[in-house]
Amino acid sequence: MGIVPEDGKALPPPGIVNRNSLWLSGMGWFSAMLHNAMNHRPPLKSGVHRQFLLATLGWFIGYHLTKHENYTYARLDRDMNEYVKLYPERFETKEKKTLAEIVEPFHPVR
Amino acid sequence: MNQAFQALKSIAVYSHSQAGGIKSSTEAAVSAKMTFSRLLSRAVLINRAGSRSAFTSSKTDTTNPNWLQVGLAFGTSAFIWGLLFKQHSTDVHEYEVKKGLQ
């Protein structure tokens, strides 16, 4: 599709209910209510068709935005892991010593 | 403004002359005067013949909703919801296919 290229098709798609959808549809609804308020109409009760349309548009855009976001993060993760695999010598972990090996033996004085 | 007023004056004279039968020379004098004042007036430089304002003002009628607009809005919303569900099911299907093959 236009949002996600071919290699992104293997990603799990976001659910219909997702964070970006909720937020953007809330924004659309709020902007419809603001439009009502600025034209001296009752904000909640008037122009329900406008509120519904803007909320729908927000939800739709949010879904595609979430898809794009998932793809972007997946791509960044994949590139990072490929780089780590390519140069493992730059990502060596130091040998970890437990505290028991570092600390002097404990002789309680009671 | 001046030009409009002159135009109105000439129209008034013309209609009056048609009604009352004033001598045509008066009428000619008025129109000649108007042409002369057009030369001197700077208002003629603003030519209002090329543009007209289409602005009309009326109070919005809140008791009779614009049903066409309402229908279009709800119809578009329903269409977009349908698009969304279709897209989602397509995505899920594609994902299942890829998962099944790999």
Backbone of each chain as ProteinMPNN parsed JSONL, in Angstrom:
{"seq_chain_A": "MGIVPEDGKALPPPGIVNRNSLWLSGMGWFSAMLHNAMNHRPPLKSGVHRQFLLATLGWFIGYHLTKHENYTYARLDRDMNEYVKLYPERFETKEKKTLAEIVEPFHPVR", "coords_chain_A": {"N_chain_A": [[0.857, -1.209, 0.0], [0.284, 2.358, 0.067], [1.107, 3.32, 2.49], [2.641, 1.444, 3.832], [5.493, -0.244, 2.806], [6.491, -3.182, 0.823], [8.047, -4.947, 2.433], [6.985, -4.58, 4.874], [4.72, -6.012, 5.133], [4.72, -8.3, 6.553], [4.33, -7.677, 9.13], [2.29, -7.728, 12.09], [-0.974, -6.46, 11.755], [-2.315, -3.416, 13.15], [-4.898, -3.312, 15.679], [-8.403, -2.49, 15.188], [-9.185, -0.796, 17.164], [-7.065, 1.458, 18.408], [-4.354, 3.357, 19.858], [-3.646, 5.753, 18.481], [-5.85, 6.073, 16.816], [-7.903, 6.467, 18.664], [-7.094, 8.84, 19.866], [-6.941, 10.691, 17.711], [-9.552, 10.596, 16.712], [-10.866, 11.6, 18.894], [-9.821, 14.166, 18.838], [-10.919, 15.086, 16.433], [-13.628, 15.046, 17.056], [-13.634, 16.892, 19.122], [-12.862, 19.161, 17.722], [-15.064, 19.539, 16.098], [-16.946, 20.142, 18.039], [-15.851, 22.474, 19.023], [-16.095, 24.104, 16.817], [-18.852, 24.299, 16.734], [-19.253, 25.679, 19.142], [-17.965, 28.093, 18.635], [-19.609, 29.202, 16.776], [-21.769, 29.9, 18.221], [-23.527, 27.812, 18.807], [-25.223, 25.107, 20.497], [-22.763, 23.068, 21.902], [-22.578, 20.191, 22.164], [-25.017, 19.152, 21.349], [-25.698, 19.981, 18.83], [-25.295, 19.627, 15.304], [-24.611, 16.868, 14.963], [-23.965, 15.231, 12.899], [-21.703, 16.382, 11.86], [-19.912, 16.075, 13.977], [-19.732, 13.308, 14.095], [-18.699, 12.709, 11.571], [-16.173, 13.98, 11.581], [-14.981, 12.662, 13.727], [-14.912, 10.09, 12.693], [-13.183, 10.435, 10.495], [-10.865, 11.074, 11.882], [-10.425, 8.674, 13.239], [-9.926, 6.92, 11.114], [-7.616, 8.041, 9.942], [-5.969, 7.721, 12.118], [-5.71, 4.957, 12.329], [-4.207, 4.294, 10.027], [-1.979, 5.787, 10.551], [-1.017, 4.468, 12.813], [-0.314, 2.057, 11.654], [1.796, 2.9, 10.015], [3.534, 3.815, 11.956], [4.122, 1.461, 13.391], [5.46, 0.07, 11.378], [7.683, 1.753, 10.978], [9.044, 1.64, 13.468], [9.608, -1.082, 13.534], [11.273, -1.333, 11.349], [13.455, 0.251, 12.143], [14.307, -1.228, 14.366], [15.034, -3.606, 13.093], [17.132, -2.751, 11.437], [18.938, -1.91, 13.375], [19.511, -4.33, 14.727], [20.638, -5.764, 12.656], [22.952, -4.304, 12.264], [24.236, -4.707, 14.683], [24.717, -7.414, 14.488], [26.481, -7.356, 12.405], [28.79, -6.091, 13.341], [29.925, -7.428, 15.808], [32.035, -7.162, 17.563], [32.017, -4.623, 18.564], [30.133, -4.65, 20.468], [30.637, -6.085, 22.75], [29.974, -7.731, 25.815], [31.05, -6.998, 29.068], [32.73, -9.296, 31.251], [30.771, -10.484, 33.85], [31.129, -10.106, 37.289], [30.168, -11.703, 40.238], [29.046, -10.277, 43.334], [30.061, -11.716, 45.385], [32.564, -12.533, 44.611], [34.067, -10.236, 44.528], [33.976, -8.881, 46.905], [35.463, -8.755, 50.18], [35.967, -11.601, 52.374], [33.466, -12.278, 54.773], [33.535, -11.718, 58.143], [31.765, -11.977, 60.803], [31.537, -9.922, 63.659], [30.565, -10.519, 66.694]], "CA_chain_A": [[0.0, 0.0, 0.0], [1.084, 3.571, 0.081], [1.608, 3.619, 3.834], [3.643, 0.461, 4.255], [6.024, -0.964, 1.64], [6.312, -4.629, 0.768], [8.637, -5.725, 3.527], [6.224, -4.372, 6.098], [3.478, -6.784, 5.12], [4.796, -9.413, 7.498], [4.032, -7.2, 10.479], [0.881, -7.857, 12.466], [-1.654, -5.173, 11.612], [-2.89, -2.935, 14.41], [-6.329, -3.538, 15.832], [-9.24, -1.358, 14.813], [-9.082, 0.125, 18.297], [-5.673, 1.68, 18.762], [-4.165, 4.632, 20.552], [-3.691, 6.903, 17.575], [-7.227, 6.242, 16.366], [-8.705, 7.046, 19.732], [-6.72, 10.237, 20.09], [-7.3, 11.55, 16.579], [-10.996, 10.747, 16.606], [-11.216, 12.544, 19.946], [-9.482, 15.505, 18.342], [-11.915, 15.46, 15.436], [-14.878, 15.341, 17.765], [-13.451, 18.136, 19.849], [-12.832, 20.302, 16.8], [-16.448, 19.798, 15.695], [-17.62, 20.831, 19.148], [-15.303, 23.834, 19.08], [-16.722, 24.823, 15.715], [-20.2, 24.635, 17.195], [-19.204, 26.694, 20.2], [-17.565, 29.382, 18.073], [-20.747, 29.744, 16.054], [-22.865, 30.105, 19.173], [-24.502, 26.72, 18.796], [-24.923, 24.202, 21.618], [-21.621, 22.292, 21.395], [-22.75, 18.745, 22.083], [-26.288, 18.682, 20.8], [-25.944, 20.414, 17.454], [-24.344, 19.188, 14.29], [-24.091, 15.541, 15.3], [-23.389, 14.626, 11.701], [-20.339, 16.899, 11.735], [-19.073, 15.451, 14.999], [-19.512, 11.917, 13.719], [-17.829, 12.667, 10.396], [-14.8, 14.32, 11.944], [-14.446, 11.58, 14.554], [-14.622, 8.986, 11.779], [-11.971, 10.767, 9.744], [-9.746, 10.953, 12.806], [-10.192, 7.25, 13.495], [-9.358, 6.35, 9.901], [-6.236, 8.511, 9.823], [-5.212, 7.141, 13.226], [-5.392, 3.56, 12.013], [-3.096, 4.25, 9.077], [-0.805, 6.322, 11.239], [-0.476, 3.397, 13.667], [0.378, 1.107, 10.767], [3.058, 3.502, 9.604], [4.384, 3.865, 13.144], [4.613, 0.1, 13.634], [6.453, -0.256, 10.36], [8.897, 2.54, 11.197], [9.788, 1.091, 14.606], [10.115, -2.404, 13.173], [12.407, -1.144, 10.447], [14.587, 0.73, 12.924], [14.811, -2.358, 15.154], [15.699, -4.556, 12.212], [18.414, -2.184, 11.02], [19.846, -1.92, 14.517], [19.965, -5.697, 14.984], [21.565, -6.164, 11.582], [24.235, -3.646, 12.51], [24.891, -5.397, 15.809], [25.214, -8.708, 13.979], [27.577, -7.115, 11.471], [29.982, -5.692, 14.103], [29.723, -7.885, 17.188], [33.152, -6.793, 18.437], [31.734, -3.348, 19.207], [29.053, -4.795, 21.442], [30.953, -7.15, 23.685], [29.604, -7.462, 27.205], [32.127, -7.317, 30.005], [32.385, -10.437, 32.1], [30.188, -9.979, 35.088], [31.515, -10.818, 38.509], [29.185, -11.537, 41.307], [29.582, -9.55, 44.486], [30.783, -12.635, 46.277], [33.967, -12.637, 44.207], [34.777, -8.966, 44.69], [33.983, -8.401, 48.296], [36.276, -9.562, 51.1], [35.138, -12.555, 53.148], [32.723, -11.63, 55.852], [33.69, -12.332, 59.466], [30.932, -11.172, 61.727], [32.044, -9.709, 65.012], [29.345, -10.384, 67.509]], "C_chain_A": [[0.874, 1.233, 0.0], [1.752, 3.8, 1.418], [2.787, 2.711, 4.159], [4.174, -0.243, 3.011], [5.983, -2.474, 1.829], [6.862, -5.362, 1.983], [7.903, -5.512, 4.848], [4.984, -5.224, 6.185], [3.508, -7.903, 6.138], [4.483, -8.974, 8.921], [2.582, -7.467, 10.815], [0.204, -6.504, 12.362], [-2.199, -4.709, 12.964], [-4.377, -3.259, 14.477], [-7.087, -2.312, 15.364], [-9.175, -0.315, 15.918], [-7.61, 0.265, 18.641], [-5.516, 3.117, 19.23], [-4.294, 5.836, 19.649], [-5.101, 7.171, 17.084], [-8.056, 6.946, 17.417], [-8.393, 8.533, 19.876], [-7.197, 11.126, 18.951], [-8.808, 11.68, 16.405], [-11.512, 11.669, 17.711], [-10.942, 13.967, 19.522], [-10.505, 15.982, 17.32], [-13.237, 15.85, 16.079], [-14.779, 16.683, 18.475], [-13.448, 19.333, 18.909], [-14.24, 20.598, 16.275], [-17.198, 20.552, 16.791], [-17.145, 22.271, 19.271], [-15.925, 24.697, 17.988], [-18.136, 25.236, 16.086], [-20.171, 25.791, 18.182], [-18.865, 28.054, 19.615], [-18.673, 30.002, 17.258], [-21.986, 29.851, 16.918], [-23.945, 29.052, 19.022], [-24.225, 25.852, 20.016], [-23.881, 23.175, 21.19], [-21.908, 20.817, 21.19], [-23.955, 18.351, 21.249], [-26.473, 19.05, 19.333], [-24.891, 19.836, 16.527], [-23.746, 17.83, 14.58], [-23.442, 14.894, 14.083], [-21.959, 15.109, 11.49], [-19.411, 16.209, 12.717], [-18.718, 14.028, 14.583], [-18.542, 11.823, 12.55], [-16.39, 12.95, 10.761], [-14.167, 13.243, 12.811], [-14.067, 10.383, 13.678], [-13.333, 9.222, 11.008], [-10.743, 10.61, 10.624], [-9.4, 9.493, 13.056], [-9.475, 6.597, 12.314], [-7.884, 6.728, 9.767], [-5.375, 7.886, 10.916], [-4.814, 5.711, 12.959], [-4.19, 3.49, 11.081], [-1.819, 4.807, 9.678], [-0.17, 5.26, 12.127], [0.266, 2.368, 12.824], [1.75, 1.628, 10.378], [4.047, 3.531, 10.753], [4.974, 2.488, 13.453], [5.698, -0.268, 12.648], [7.758, 0.465, 10.633], [9.722, 1.956, 12.339], [10.369, -0.275, 14.291], [11.341, -2.283, 12.278], [13.647, -0.692, 11.203], [15.193, -0.408, 13.756], [15.584, -3.326, 14.282], [17.069, -4.037, 11.792], [19.426, -2.23, 12.148], [20.396, -3.321, 14.773], [20.915, -6.191, 13.9], [22.934, -5.552, 11.785], [24.994, -4.343, 13.623], [25.467, -6.737, 15.345], [26.445, -8.513, 13.111], [28.882, -6.806, 12.195], [29.848, -6.145, 15.552], [30.836, -7.437, 18.123], [32.897, -5.46, 19.125], [30.712, -3.48, 20.314], [29.331, -5.917, 22.406], [30.529, -6.756, 25.076], [30.771, -7.86, 28.084], [31.717, -8.533, 30.806], [31.882, -9.917, 33.434], [30.676, -10.823, 36.261], [30.404, -10.639, 39.518], [29.861, -10.816, 42.474], [30.413, -10.451, 45.387], [32.256, -12.694, 45.916], [34.736, -11.357, 44.496], [35.004, -8.667, 46.17], [34.831, -9.329, 49.166], [35.387, -10.508, 51.883], [34.618, -11.896, 54.421], [32.933, -12.396, 57.147], [32.899, -11.509, 60.445], [31.563, -11.078, 63.105], [30.837, -9.523, 65.886], [29.703, -10.435, 68.991]], "O_chain_A": [[2.099, 1.126, -0.063], [2.827, 4.397, 1.491], [3.802, 3.158, 4.693], [3.388, -0.786, 2.234], [5.51, -2.979, 2.847], [6.23, -6.282, 2.502], [8.18, -6.199, 5.831], [4.265, -5.181, 7.183], [2.462, -8.406, 6.549], [4.383, -9.808, 9.82], [1.726, -7.439, 9.931], [0.746, -5.503, 12.829], [-2.509, -5.534, 13.824], [-5.028, -3.455, 13.45], [-6.512, -1.241, 15.167], [-9.117, 0.887, 15.656], [-6.978, -0.683, 19.107], [-6.388, 3.964, 19.039], [-4.956, 6.817, 19.988], [-5.515, 8.322, 16.946], [-8.805, 7.88, 17.129], [-9.29, 9.368, 19.992], [-7.784, 12.182, 19.183], [-9.3, 12.734, 16.002], [-12.465, 12.422, 17.509], [-11.727, 14.872, 19.805], [-10.912, 17.144, 17.337], [-13.872, 16.836, 15.704], [-15.701, 17.498, 18.44], [-13.967, 20.396, 19.25], [-14.582, 21.755, 16.032], [-17.974, 21.468, 16.519], [-17.924, 23.173, 19.581], [-16.241, 25.867, 18.207], [-18.572, 26.351, 15.802], [-20.944, 26.744, 18.081], [-19.416, 29.066, 20.048], [-18.683, 31.218, 17.063], [-23.11, 29.888, 16.417], [-25.136, 29.356, 19.1], [-23.104, 25.855, 20.526], [-24.094, 22.472, 20.202], [-21.53, 20.246, 20.168], [-23.929, 17.35, 20.532], [-27.331, 18.476, 18.662], [-23.751, 19.592, 16.922], [-22.536, 17.637, 14.466], [-22.498, 14.114, 14.207], [-21.106, 14.364, 11.009], [-18.297, 15.811, 12.379], [-17.572, 13.596, 14.7], [-17.664, 10.96, 12.535], [-15.482, 12.251, 10.311], [-12.984, 12.935, 12.67], [-13.037, 9.744, 13.893], [-12.497, 8.328, 10.883], [-9.714, 10.09, 10.192], [-8.227, 9.118, 13.081], [-8.537, 5.821, 12.494], [-7.025, 5.882, 9.517], [-4.21, 7.56, 10.691], [-3.714, 5.289, 13.315], [-3.261, 2.718, 11.316], [-0.718, 4.359, 9.357], [1.055, 5.152, 12.199], [1.323, 1.872, 13.211], [2.739, 0.896, 10.407], [5.242, 3.303, 10.566], [6.164, 2.361, 13.739], [6.723, -0.841, 13.016], [8.829, -0.134, 10.533], [10.936, 1.791, 12.217], [11.477, -0.601, 14.717], [12.313, -3.024, 12.424], [14.75, -1.176, 10.951], [16.413, -0.545, 13.849], [16.648, -3.812, 14.666], [18.049, -4.783, 11.788], [20.6, -2.537, 11.942], [21.592, -3.491, 15.008], [21.863, -6.929, 14.17], [23.955, -6.186, 11.517], [26.205, -4.55, 13.545], [26.556, -7.137, 15.756], [27.335, -9.362, 13.068], [29.956, -7.199, 11.739], [29.674, -5.309, 16.438], [30.629, -7.336, 19.332], [33.496, -5.183, 20.164], [30.45, -2.513, 21.03], [28.42, -6.622, 22.839], [30.692, -5.607, 25.486], [31.398, -8.901, 27.888], [30.531, -8.785, 31.02], [32.481, -9.04, 34.055], [30.644, -12.053, 36.237], [29.792, -9.576, 39.632], [31.087, -10.764, 42.572], [31.343, -10.004, 46.058], [33.107, -12.881, 46.786], [35.95, -11.403, 44.689], [36.085, -8.257, 46.594], [34.907, -10.532, 48.919], [34.193, -10.256, 52.043], [35.283, -11.064, 55.036], [32.565, -13.566, 57.255], [33.344, -10.441, 60.866], [32.064, -12.068, 63.637], [30.164, -8.494, 65.829], [28.82, -10.339, 69.843]]}, "seq_chain_B": "MNQAFQALKSIAVYSHSQAGGIKSSTEAAVSAKMTFSRLLSRAVLINRAGSRSAFTSSKTDTTNPNWLQVGLAFGTSAFIWGLLFKQHSTDVHEYEVKKGLQ", "coords_chain_B": {"N_chain_B": [[-18.442, 56.447, -5.524], [-19.249, 58.985, -6.114], [-19.567, 58.697, -8.807], [-21.578, 56.798, -8.836], [-23.613, 58.232, -7.694], [-23.969, 60.2, -9.608], [-24.811, 58.626, -11.675], [-27.219, 57.701, -10.684], [-28.561, 60.083, -10.513], [-28.809, 60.757, -13.196], [-30.359, 58.665, -14.051], [-32.644, 59.159, -12.588], [-33.451, 61.554, -13.665], [-33.912, 60.774, -16.249], [-36.02, 58.933, -16.008], [-37.917, 60.581, -14.962], [-38.215, 62.353, -17.026], [-39.29, 60.744, -18.926], [-41.707, 60.22, -17.804], [-42.867, 62.768, -17.309], [-42.446, 64.227, -19.599], [-40.3, 66.07, -20.07], [-38.262, 68.48, -21.715], [-36.07, 67.267, -24.197], [-33.629, 68.401, -24.278], [-32.825, 69.082, -21.728], [-32.314, 66.684, -20.637], [-30.225, 65.871, -22.244], [-28.404, 67.718, -21.423], [-27.945, 66.959, -18.813], [-26.766, 64.436, -19.128], [-24.515, 65.178, -20.543], [-23.261, 66.711, -18.664], [-22.67, 64.783, -16.861], [-20.832, 63.217, -18.236], [-18.766, 65.017, -18.442], [-18.078, 65.435, -15.799], [-17.136, 62.97, -15.232], [-14.668, 62.997, -16.402], [-13.22, 64.514, -14.675], [-13.466, 63.288, -12.281], [-11.955, 61.13, -9.92], [-13.044, 58.87, -9.144], [-13.963, 57.371, -11.194], [-11.952, 55.798, -11.959], [-12.056, 53.502, -10.511], [-13.388, 50.78, -11.573], [-16.407, 49.474, -11.373], [-17.817, 47.733, -12.858], [-16.767, 45.331, -13.509], [-16.874, 43.6, -11.397], [-18.884, 42.026, -8.975], [-20.378, 41.935, -5.818], [-21.253, 38.961, -4.208], [-22.326, 38.615, -1.822], [-24.702, 37.693, 0.472], [-26.793, 38.074, 3.235], [-28.185, 36.208, 5.804], [-30.02, 35.02, 8.575], [-29.05, 31.97, 10.089], [-31.047, 29.149, 9.562], [-32.181, 27.369, 12.046], [-34.195, 25.591, 12.55], [-34.886, 24.104, 10.362], [-33.05, 21.672, 9.246], [-30.272, 21.219, 6.987], [-30.869, 18.795, 5.047], [-29.611, 17.473, 3.004], [-26.899, 17.972, 3.415], [-26.596, 16.734, 5.881], [-27.21, 14.089, 5.212], [-25.175, 13.547, 3.37], [-22.954, 13.813, 5.038], [-23.322, 11.733, 6.939], [-23.411, 9.605, 5.167], [-20.847, 9.682, 4.007], [-19.373, 9.156, 6.313], [-20.211, 6.539, 6.893], [-19.227, 5.27, 4.644], [-16.473, 5.624, 4.993], [-16.044, 4.215, 7.371], [-16.631, 1.684, 6.421], [-14.562, 1.383, 4.551], [-12.421, 1.352, 6.313], [-12.843, -0.994, 7.83], [-12.678, -2.846, 5.825], [-10.067, -2.504, 4.926], [-8.715, -3.259, 7.221], [-9.416, -5.959, 7.446], [-8.24, -6.911, 5.142], [-5.555, -6.438, 5.733], [-5.201, -8.148, 7.933], [-5.638, -10.584, 6.706], [-3.523, -10.662, 4.855], [-1.401, -10.732, 6.624], [-1.851, -13.19, 7.874], [-1.419, -14.865, 5.73], [1.304, -14.479, 5.187], [2.385, -15.333, 7.579], [1.604, -17.948, 7.581], [3.043, -19.021, 5.461], [5.673, -18.566, 6.111]], "CA_chain_B": [[-19.622, 57.017, -4.867], [-19.651, 60.15, -6.91], [-20.045, 58.182, -10.094], [-22.866, 56.144, -8.608], [-24.605, 59.275, -7.461], [-24.229, 60.829, -10.909], [-25.602, 57.675, -12.464], [-28.569, 57.726, -10.124], [-29.187, 61.358, -10.893], [-29.18, 60.729, -14.614], [-31.481, 57.728, -14.168], [-33.838, 59.826, -12.048], [-33.89, 62.56, -14.649], [-34.407, 60.075, -17.424], [-37.35, 58.382, -15.734], [-38.827, 61.724, -14.783], [-38.503, 62.937, -18.337], [-40.201, 59.826, -19.613], [-43.044, 60.339, -17.198], [-43.477, 64.101, -17.397], [-42.255, 64.866, -20.905], [-39.38, 67.22, -20.048], [-37.587, 68.655, -22.99], [-34.926, 66.367, -24.315], [-32.368, 69.144, -24.138], [-32.42, 68.997, -20.325], [-31.785, 65.332, -20.484], [-28.916, 65.853, -22.88], [-27.506, 68.53, -20.59], [-27.547, 66.166, -17.634], [-25.816, 63.373, -19.491], [-23.261, 65.815, -20.917], [-22.592, 67.124, -17.431], [-22.134, 63.599, -16.192], [-19.638, 62.803, -18.961], [-17.713, 65.973, -18.116], [-17.587, 65.205, -14.436], [-16.394, 61.713, -15.251], [-13.274, 63.3, -16.734], [-12.538, 65.114, -13.534], [-13.565, 62.498, -11.055], [-11.034, 60.004, -9.804], [-13.796, 57.67, -8.769], [-14.221, 56.527, -12.368], [-10.847, 54.848, -12.144], [-12.481, 52.249, -9.922], [-14.45, 50.308, -12.448], [-17.165, 48.458, -10.636], [-18.622, 46.905, -13.738], [-16.157, 44.022, -13.678], [-17.02, 42.719, -10.247], [-20.052, 42.257, -8.134], [-20.318, 41.155, -4.593], [-22.344, 38.003, -4.141], [-22.594, 38.394, -0.405], [-26.055, 37.931, 0.996], [-26.746, 37.729, 4.638], [-29.457, 35.834, 6.408], [-29.813, 34.26, 9.794], [-29.115, 30.533, 9.802], [-32.337, 28.59, 9.946], [-31.826, 26.189, 12.83], [-35.32, 24.663, 12.701], [-34.921, 23.206, 9.198], [-31.68, 21.3, 8.912], [-29.941, 20.985, 5.586], [-30.841, 17.337, 5.073], [-28.619, 16.987, 2.039], [-25.597, 18.003, 4.069], [-26.597, 15.697, 6.922], [-27.137, 12.789, 4.553], [-23.83, 13.391, 2.811], [-21.987, 13.604, 6.124], [-23.466, 10.371, 7.461], [-23.04, 8.66, 4.117], [-19.388, 9.646, 3.934], [-18.866, 8.459, 7.508], [-20.435, 5.101, 6.741], [-18.291, 4.804, 3.621], [-15.122, 5.567, 5.549], [-15.994, 3.074, 8.291], [-16.546, 0.483, 5.602], [-13.19, 1.329, 4.038], [-11.522, 1.001, 7.414], [-12.988, -2.415, 8.174], [-12.186, -3.641, 4.691], [-8.605, -2.424, 4.957], [-8.242, -4.051, 8.355], [-9.522, -7.388, 7.156], [-7.205, -7.207, 4.148], [-4.26, -6.498, 6.42], [-5.153, -9.369, 8.734], [-5.512, -11.713, 5.778], [-2.148, -10.673, 4.338], [-0.51, -11.172, 7.7], [-2.029, -14.636, 8.058], [-0.777, -15.543, 4.607], [2.757, -14.43, 5.369], [2.737, -16.156, 8.742], [1.404, -19.342, 7.227], [4.064, -19.484, 4.54], [6.995, -18.591, 6.733]], "C_chain_B": [[-20.176, 58.142, -5.725], [-20.253, 59.678, -8.234], [-21.413, 57.549, -9.949], [-23.957, 57.184, -8.436], [-24.981, 59.952, -8.77], [-25.118, 59.929, -11.749], [-27.045, 57.682, -12.001], [-29.305, 58.976, -10.556], [-29.657, 61.3, -12.342], [-30.363, 59.776, -14.82], [-32.765, 58.409, -13.709], [-34.383, 60.816, -13.06], [-34.532, 61.869, -15.843], [-35.819, 59.54, -17.195], [-38.37, 59.509, -15.588], [-39.214, 62.312, -16.142], [-39.45, 62.033, -19.116], [-41.621, 59.994, -19.119], [-43.663, 61.682, -17.542], [-43.259, 64.801, -18.717], [-41.414, 66.128, -20.843], [-38.705, 67.287, -21.415], [-36.337, 67.799, -23.032], [-33.611, 67.089, -24.128], [-31.869, 69.079, -22.693], [-31.712, 67.661, -20.051], [-30.382, 65.251, -21.067], [-27.915, 66.628, -22.041], [-27.009, 67.712, -19.405], [-26.503, 65.123, -18.02], [-24.486, 63.973, -19.918], [-22.48, 66.199, -19.664], [-21.938, 65.929, -16.776], [-20.852, 63.149, -16.889], [-18.47, 63.722, -18.605], [-17.16, 65.701, -16.718], [-16.846, 63.885, -14.342], [-14.925, 61.963, -15.547], [-12.511, 63.784, -15.519], [-12.5, 64.178, -12.326], [-12.555, 61.358, -11.072], [-11.771, 58.711, -9.468], [-14.036, 56.765, -9.969], [-13.096, 55.527, -12.59], [-11.174, 53.502, -11.525], [-13.666, 51.762, -10.732], [-15.208, 49.194, -11.74], [-17.967, 47.553, -11.555], [-18.062, 45.495, -13.82], [-16.394, 43.083, -12.521], [-18.28, 43.067, -9.5], [-19.926, 41.414, -6.892], [-21.519, 40.229, -4.554], [-22.786, 37.774, -2.706], [-24.058, 38.684, -0.103], [-26.042, 37.444, 2.432], [-28.127, 37.332, 5.102], [-29.142, 35.01, 7.643], [-29.932, 32.773, 9.46], [-30.4, 29.96, 10.384], [-32.082, 27.298, 10.718], [-32.98, 25.204, 12.947], [-35.424, 23.711, 11.515], [-33.499, 22.839, 8.814], [-31.518, 21.057, 7.423], [-29.765, 19.486, 5.414], [-29.847, 16.754, 4.084], [-27.249, 16.899, 2.686], [-25.488, 16.899, 5.115], [-26.437, 14.323, 6.293], [-25.758, 12.523, 3.991], [-22.818, 13.094, 3.9], [-22.09, 12.186, 6.652], [-23.073, 9.333, 6.431], [-21.541, 8.529, 3.978], [-18.8, 8.907, 5.128], [-19.016, 6.961, 7.353], [-19.46, 4.51, 5.733], [-16.898, 4.632, 4.199], [-14.988, 4.45, 6.568], [-15.874, 1.771, 7.518], [-15.149, 0.285, 5.046], [-12.234, 0.826, 5.101], [-11.603, -0.475, 7.721], [-12.448, -3.3, 7.061], [-10.662, -3.68, 4.707], [-8.049, -3.302, 6.074], [-8.304, -5.534, 8.051], [-8.507, -7.795, 6.1], [-5.844, -7.359, 4.819], [-4.122, -7.786, 7.212], [-4.947, -10.576, 7.839], [-4.097, -11.823, 5.242], [-1.179, -11.189, 5.386], [-0.611, -12.674, 7.911], [-1.319, -15.409, 6.959], [0.726, -15.6, 4.805], [3.195, -15.343, 6.517], [2.644, -17.631, 8.399], [2.532, -19.866, 6.361], [5.422, -19.572, 5.213], [7.001, -19.631, 7.837]], "O_chain_B": [[-21.37, 58.231, -6.01], [-21.276, 60.176, -8.703], [-22.292, 57.72, -10.793], [-25.066, 57.045, -8.952], [-26.151, 60.243, -9.02], [-26.037, 60.381, -12.433], [-27.974, 57.671, -12.809], [-30.483, 58.949, -10.911], [-30.761, 61.738, -12.669], [-31.247, 60.03, -15.638], [-33.82, 58.271, -14.328], [-35.589, 60.912, -13.287], [-35.55, 62.315, -16.374], [-36.695, 59.666, -18.05], [-39.516, 59.403, -16.026], [-40.357, 62.706, -16.375], [-40.302, 62.505, -19.87], [-42.589, 59.926, -19.876], [-44.805, 61.76, -17.997], [-43.828, 65.869, -18.945], [-41.745, 67.135, -21.468], [-38.6, 66.301, -22.145], [-35.642, 67.632, -22.03], [-32.588, 66.463, -23.849], [-30.664, 69.026, -22.445], [-30.699, 67.562, -19.358], [-29.477, 64.655, -20.482], [-26.743, 66.263, -21.948], [-25.834, 67.756, -19.039], [-25.495, 64.948, -17.336], [-23.437, 63.37, -19.694], [-21.26, 66.052, -19.584], [-20.842, 66.01, -16.22], [-19.894, 62.747, -16.229], [-17.331, 63.272, -18.481], [-15.951, 65.733, -16.488], [-16.011, 63.706, -13.455], [-14.045, 61.268, -15.039], [-11.323, 63.505, -15.353], [-11.619, 64.271, -11.472], [-12.333, 60.712, -12.096], [-11.205, 57.618, -9.503], [-14.277, 55.567, -9.821], [-13.256, 54.541, -13.31], [-10.644, 52.475, -11.948], [-14.785, 52.256, -10.599], [-14.682, 48.099, -11.543], [-18.718, 46.698, -11.085], [-18.787, 44.56, -14.159], [-16.143, 41.884, -12.641], [-18.686, 44.226, -9.406], [-19.414, 40.296, -6.937], [-22.648, 40.637, -4.826], [-23.536, 36.841, -2.419], [-24.574, 39.765, -0.385], [-25.337, 36.493, 2.772], [-29.113, 38.019, 4.834], [-28.091, 34.374, 7.721], [-30.782, 32.362, 8.67], [-30.781, 30.241, 11.52], [-31.802, 26.258, 10.122], [-32.771, 24.079, 13.402], [-35.99, 22.625, 11.644], [-32.819, 23.606, 8.133], [-32.467, 20.74, 6.706], [-28.671, 18.954, 5.603], [-29.305, 15.671, 4.301], [-26.532, 15.909, 2.539], [-24.465, 16.225, 5.236], [-25.65, 13.498, 6.757], [-25.228, 11.418, 4.113], [-21.939, 12.248, 3.735], [-21.077, 11.502, 6.803], [-22.479, 8.307, 6.763], [-21.012, 7.425, 3.846], [-17.855, 8.132, 4.986], [-18.093, 6.198, 7.637], [-18.934, 3.414, 5.921], [-16.222, 3.637, 3.939], [-13.946, 3.799, 6.637], [-15.123, 0.872, 7.897], [-14.611, -0.822, 5.06], [-11.363, -0.004, 4.842], [-10.58, -1.145, 7.859], [-11.849, -4.347, 7.305], [-10.048, -4.731, 4.528], [-7.048, -3.997, 5.899], [-7.373, -6.28, 8.353], [-7.97, -8.902, 6.151], [-5.084, -8.28, 4.518], [-3.079, -8.44, 7.18], [-4.18, -11.482, 8.167], [-3.529, -12.913, 5.173], [-0.268, -11.965, 5.094], [0.397, -13.354, 8.104], [-0.706, -16.449, 7.198], [1.348, -16.645, 4.614], [4.218, -16.023, 6.443], [3.453, -18.45, 8.835], [2.94, -21.019, 6.5], [6.214, -20.479, 4.957], [8.021, -19.823, 8.499]]}, "name": "protein", "num_of_chains": 2, "seq": "MGIVPEDGKALPPPGIVNRNSLWLSGMGWFSAMLHNAMNHRPPLKSGVHRQFLLATLGWFIGYHLTKHENYTYARLDRDMNEYVKLYPERFETKEKKTLAEIVEPFHPVRMNQAFQALKSIAVYSHSQAGGIKSSTEAAVSAKMTFSRLLSRAVLINRAGSRSAFTSSKTDTTNPNWLQVGLAFGTSAFIWGLLFKQHSTDVHEYEVKKGLQ"}
